[in-house]
Amino acid sequence: MKLKLIIFDFYKTLGFQVSKIELKDFFVFYKKIGVEFKTEEDIKAFTLLFSELIGCSANWLELGKNLLEKVLEKPSPEKIKALADFYKENIVYQLYDDVKEIINLPYRKAVLTANAKFLIKKLGLEKFAKLFTPRETKFLKPDPKAFLAVLENLKVKPEETIMVGDEIERDLIPAQNLGMKTILIDRGNKIEDSPFKKISSLAELKNLLEPVV
């Protein structure tokens, strides 16, 4: 069936985080506002909570409020604003240079991400692709309902779609199970013996599309 839609993951597929400070600096700041982690499990739980909440938040202030209300009893507005300002200053994303290689591909394009729209909107992706975050889909990858929400919104069938992402478990397997074609982007060529068609740069995508479809 003819290809109509390419769905891209965002993080490590189209964009990456610019490290303005070190990871330890985040925990120093958390301690200043009263959030402390006693075990590795506490850190993992907080990281998971952050991942779940960021895509559903409308802005940094809402994220700060949602996070602190989960980990502190009655957090003050000052602490919420301080956390929001800290995130705004230190969490920044950029697009990979090779994103320009996909802009003019003659197919509809969508981005399915757990990241917040307010965080990546300024990167200009909406000039050539429709953005889908948990605020739109109501689900997080790898839940197949997240992928189906994109297809239903754009009125495209799974067999008319290719999913391009860097995570096999979160991006490719659920898409494949729904009947989509899949392409793994492995920047740095770190994944060996992958059962999925693989590229190391978006510049290679065009050459793979005809064989895939």
C-alpha positions in Angstrom: 0.0 0.0 0.0 1.2 3.5 -0.8 3.1 5.4 1.9 1.2 8.4 3.2 2.6 9.2 6.6 5.9 9.2 8.5 5.7 9.4 12.3 8.9 10.5 14.0 9.9 10.1 17.6 11.5 13.3 18.9 14.2 12.7 21.5 17.4 11.3 19.9 15.5 11.0 16.6 14.9 14.7 15.7 16.3 16.5 18.6 18.6 16.3 21.6 19.0 18.0 25.0 21.7 20.6 25.4 23.5 20.1 28.7 23.9 23.5 30.3 24.6 22.0 33.7 25.6 18.6 35.1 23.1 16.1 36.4 24.4 16.5 40.0 23.4 20.2 39.8 19.8 19.2 39.5 19.9 17.2 42.7 21.7 20.1 44.5 18.8 22.3 43.5 16.2 19.8 44.5 17.7 19.6 47.9 17.5 23.4 48.2 13.7 23.4 47.7 13.2 20.4 50.1 13.2 17.5 47.7 15.7 14.8 48.8 16.3 11.3 47.6 17.4 8.6 50.0 17.7 5.7 47.6 18.3 5.0 44.0 14.7 3.8 43.8 13.6 7.3 44.9 15.6 8.8 42.0 14.1 6.4 39.5 10.6 7.1 40.8 11.1 10.8 40.5 12.6 10.5 37.0 9.6 8.4 35.9 7.2 10.9 37.5 8.9 13.7 35.6 8.6 11.8 32.3 4.9 11.2 32.9 4.1 14.7 33.8 6.1 16.8 31.4 4.2 15.8 28.3 0.9 16.6 30.0 1.9 20.0 31.3 1.1 23.3 29.5 4.2 25.1 30.7 7.1 25.0 33.2 5.0 26.4 36.0 2.3 23.8 35.6 5.0 21.1 35.5 6.7 22.4 38.7 3.3 22.5 40.5 2.3 19.0 39.4 5.7 17.6 40.4 6.1 19.2 43.8 2.5 18.4 44.8 3.4 14.7 44.3 6.6 14.8 46.4 6.0 17.6 49.0 3.2 18.4 51.3 1.7 21.7 50.3 4.6 23.2 48.4 4.7 27.0 48.5 4.2 29.1 45.3 7.7 30.3 45.7 9.2 26.8 45.5 7.0 25.9 42.5 8.1 29.0 40.7 11.8 28.4 41.6 11.6 24.9 40.2 9.8 26.1 37.0 12.5 28.8 36.5 15.3 26.3 37.1 13.9 23.9 34.5 13.3 26.7 32.0 16.8 27.9 32.3 18.5 24.5 32.2 16.4 22.2 30.0 16.9 23.1 26.4 16.6 21.1 23.2 18.0 21.5 19.7 17.3 19.8 16.4 19.9 17.7 14.7 21.3 19.2 11.6 20.0 16.4 9.4 16.4 17.2 10.2 16.6 19.5 7.2 16.8 16.3 5.1 13.3 15.2 5.9 11.4 18.5 5.5 10.7 18.1 1.8 10.0 14.4 1.7 6.7 14.1 -0.2 4.7 12.5 2.7 2.7 13.8 5.6 4.7 13.9 8.8 3.9 13.7 12.5 6.0 13.8 15.7 4.9 11.5 18.5 6.7 12.3 21.7 6.4 12.2 25.5 8.0 15.7 25.6 5.9 18.8 26.2 4.7 20.8 23.2 5.7 24.0 24.9 9.3 22.7 25.1 9.7 21.7 21.5 7.2 24.0 19.7 9.8 26.8 19.4 12.1 24.5 17.4 9.9 25.0 14.3 8.8 21.4 13.8 5.2 22.4 13.2 6.3 24.1 10.0 6.4 20.6 8.4 4.9 18.1 10.9 2.0 17.8 13.3 3.0 17.4 16.9 1.4 14.8 19.2 2.2 14.9 22.9 0.4 13.1 25.8 -1.9 16.2 26.0 -3.2 15.3 22.5 -3.1 11.5 22.6 -3.9 11.0 26.3 -1.4 8.1 26.3 2.4 7.6 26.5 4.4 5.3 24.3 4.7 2.4 24.2 0.9 2.2 24.7 -0.5 1.4 21.2 -3.3 3.9 21.9 -0.8 6.7 21.5 0.0 5.6 18.0 -3.6 5.0 17.2 -4.5 8.5 18.3 -2.1 9.9 15.7 -3.5 7.7 12.9 -7.1 8.5 13.8 -6.4 12.2 13.9 -4.8 12.2 10.5 -7.1 9.6 9.1 -4.3 7.3 7.9 -4.1 3.5 8.1 -1.2 1.7 9.9 -0.2 0.0 6.6 0.2 3.5 5.1 2.5 4.6 7.8 6.2 4.3 8.8 7.4 4.9 12.3 11.0 6.2 12.7 12.5 6.1 16.2 15.5 5.3 18.3 13.9 3.0 20.9 13.0 -0.5 19.8 10.7 -1.2 22.8 8.9 2.2 22.9 8.9 3.2 19.3 9.2 0.3 16.9 7.7 -2.8 18.4 4.3 -1.2 19.2 4.2 0.4 15.8 5.1 -2.9 14.1 2.4 -4.7 16.1 -0.2 -2.3 14.8 0.9 -3.0 11.2 3.1 -0.1 10.5 6.5 -0.3 8.8 9.4 0.7 11.0 12.9 2.2 10.7 15.4 2.4 13.6 17.6 5.4 13.8 20.8 4.5 15.5 23.0 7.6 15.8 26.4 6.3 16.6 25.7 2.8 15.3 25.5 1.3 18.8 22.9 -1.3 18.1 24.0 -4.5 16.5 22.0 -7.3 14.9 18.7 -5.3 14.9 15.8 -7.0 13.1 14.7 -3.6 12.0 15.8 -1.6 9.0 18.4 0.9 10.3 19.8 4.3 9.5 22.4 6.3 11.4 21.3 9.7 10.0 18.0 11.2 8.7 19.9 11.9 5.5 19.7 8.1 4.8 15.9 7.9 5.2 15.0 8.9 1.6 17.0 6.0 0.2 15.1 3.5 2.4 11.6 4.6 1.8 11.1 2.9 -1.6 12.4 -0.5 -0.4 10.3 -0.3 2.8 7.0 0.5 1.0 
